[in-house]
Amino acid sequence: MDGIMYLFREYNSLDRFQHARVGFMTYNFSVSVGAAYKQLLMNKRKYQLDQLLIKYGLGALPAHGRTDKIWGVDVDRIYTPVNVQNNHWISLCINFELRTVEVFDCDGGKHSRYVDAFANIIPRVVKEVQSYKEKKNLVIKPYTVKYVPMRPGINRSSCDCGVYALKFIECHMLGLHLSLLNDDNIYAARMKITYDLWKAAHDPIY
């Protein structure tokens, strides 16, 4: 998962995607957000944002493919994979302008325990990384969560959630309809991911 997200960052920096105001996060990022949300729920009044998350907001992380682009200033939205209960992958699009968290789950499930973490933590990160002048005008309010409708009957094998999660990110970022992905072509998508990783591993640029 992180390998492909790294390639997405590199493709963007090389103008292959031509979406300069989009960021691609890692699995470790989603874990950090989940951990931060647990701390927030324990004591909201004394909660202090982790410096690690601030570095993500400043574009200093992920270290591989560092952009130094600030959320809400140079970046309008980010994508991240999220692991659910260690046996299922979903992906998210977090839009700073619209203040939304869009959820892509090939099984069409609801994952409030995981998604609410992003809806509550990300606004805090965005506010923290703004200039002093802009920060004063920002109110910390949870983002709106939207579950993107899925085509019925996909992921019948229950083995392709990771492929769907990555390809949903790619389709959404490129403005392609998610219904293009289905069980008839998901194996080909898996092979394409494998080939892209193999090719990148032998490419000195990557």
Order of alpha helices (4+ residues) and beta strands (2+ residues): alpha-beta-alpha-alpha-beta-beta-beta-alpha-alpha-beta-alpha-alpha
